């Protein structure tokens, strides 16, 4: 299994640290998409995630973002 750390996850997803951290403290999802499970401890060497889980998160997150954008476009065109 291939593991990546949180910093790499944030670079890959282009999610800001504060958004990510608040999601971890809250309901563990961003934009309706559940964050990948973590392994490890922030205080003892850091947290890591399985690359497969990160890839699934990205696919689901991108699908959710596209659905939101599509909905906004429909609403805007109905208003005009």
N, C-alpha and C positions, 0 to 999 in steps of 0.2 A: 504494500500500500504506500502511496506517495502522500506525504504530509506537507502542508504549508503553514506558515505562521500568520498571525493577525495582520501584521504590516503588509505582507504580500497580498493577503485577501483584500485589504482596503485599496491597494494599488490596482489590482485586477478589476475590482468592481467599481472603482471610482466613487466609493461611498465615503463620506466624511467621517472622521473618527467619532465626533460627538453624536452623529446620527446612529452610528453602529453601537456605541456604548449605551446610549439611551434605550435602544431596542433590546440590548442584552439585559438591561435592568428592568425593562417593562415586559412587554408581551412576546419578546423574542422573534419579532418579525418586522420587516421593512416593506412597506407598500403591499401588505397582505401576503408576503412571501416569507415563510419561516427560514430563519438563519440556519446555516449548517451547524451540526453539533460540534462542540469543542472538546478537546482532550488536553489535560495538563492543568497547570496552576500559574497564574500571572506572577505570583511572588517567587516561584521556584523554577525559573527557566522559560516561562512563557507558555502561551496557549497555541495549540495547533489544530488544524482541521484537515480532514481527508480531502484530497483533490477531487475525487468523485462526487462528494457532497457539495463542494464548491461549484462544480460544473452544473449539477442539478439545480442549485440555487440560482445561478446565472440564467439558465434557461427559463425557469419559472418567473424570475424577477423581470426579465425582458418581455415575456408574454404578458405579465401584468401591466407593465409600463405601456406596451402597445395598446392594450385594451383601454387603459385610461385615456391615452391620447386620442384614440378613435372615438371614444365617448365624448370627449371635449369638442372634437371637430364636429360631431353630429349636433351637439347642443348649440355651438356657435353658428352653424349653417341654418339651424331652425330659427335662431334669433334674427338673423339677417333676412 
